């Protein structure tokens, strides 16, 4: 579960490690005894696995709102680069608005401030709430 991809004759790519560095740089706090890069069976292909006992009610993960793609949709008076305000005016601040902003960020590829996260998303989703 290190998140690395290895191809024949190609250097190892480790989007999982890049994601963990990105998460820390955004103030995301992850419990040290959980493997957030675990693979799971089924369509989703993602999961979390405990590597040691975790106490009941122990904090597992803390994600600041500002680290979430589309967070500008939920912050009053926040326009970001203007696109969030435009999306909010068209479709509101629900799942569709967030999905549109996520698609925009995905289109930016490596230039997106969420590139490390977006690179770990699958090409197809088994369900909408996945992202």
Buried (B, 14 or more C-beta within 10 A) or exposed (E): BEBEEEEEEEEEBBBBBBBBEBBEEBEBEBBEBBBBBBEEEEEEEBBBEEEEEEEEEEEBEEBEEEBBBBBBBBEEEEEBEEBBBEBBEEBEBEEEBBBBBBEBBBEEEEEBEBBBBBBBBEEEEEEEEEB
